[in-house]
């Protein structure tokens, strides 16, 4: 089975991703080292690759030992080619040598690890964020993912803020989120109001904006690194871009910068504005707080009240919050 891609940008991207794959291999290697430094591993992990494009990173994660990899993106020529590779097919690409001279290349991926990779189509800018999260959570086969990657996807998204919210929400407790970015925003793709940092000379950097939005998860110390990526203009002409990678860890049972306080029984939460921090008793005697013993319930509660941008929106928040909490309590109890 063969798929020939006529669209030049998709051809160039696919050829570059599989021919110049050092960046993806380096990303996986550094991720493995980062996880190992915290006593974790990709071996047997469930992973989500957001904004997967050609799927090269998703395939690399499976090859590195993940037991399940869900790759997701909007439908397009690149993801169509990726799905052909998952089926064991051949993708024909045209690699520009110079000027009008092109060379036909064939891309295949015959490694058995591809059987652990699946594709889920999402459209973050068009679908309800909560719906996208639920679709991908269901695809995980559980309560989310041990590892979530978002590699150079924010800049290509029509709604980067929503994409980061999806990524944040799908990391399991104890799981890790890797976000790689260049910060090269383009207002023809997404308006500045949807960018994550990097707006105006006095605004926060992309890294600072990410830390602010993701701080309830917890931050891994010395988490960032720079990764050089080869950008192929033609077969004979390449340039190098630098991708900054940030690592965030969703701490188990804790939500204030990933630090548990007050011993085993308390969970401290931040983000309540000027009121500062509050403490939620994880367990008490009796059944009156049984719903807070449910991991899913606590996560939803925290997401609604303490994320930088709640899914419910600022307007009419109290009423909507009360309704949502009531519905979730009835569902989970």
ABEGO torsion letter per residue (X at the ends): XBBBBABAAAAAAAAAAAABAAAAAAAAAAAAAAAAAAGBBABGBBBBBBGAEAGAAAAAAAAAGBABBBBBBBBBAAAAAAAAAAAGBBBBBBBBABEABBBBBBBBBABAAAAABBBBBBBAAABBAAAAAAAAAAAAGBAEBABBBBBGAAAABABAAAAAAAAAAABBBGBBBBBBBAGBBBAAABBAAABBEGBEAABBBAAAAAAAAAAAAEBBBGABBBBBBBBBABAABBBBBBBBBBBBBBBBGBABGGBBBGEAABBBBBGAEAAEBBBBBABBBEAAAAAAABAAAAAAAAAAAABABBAAEABGAAAAAAAAAAAAAAAAX
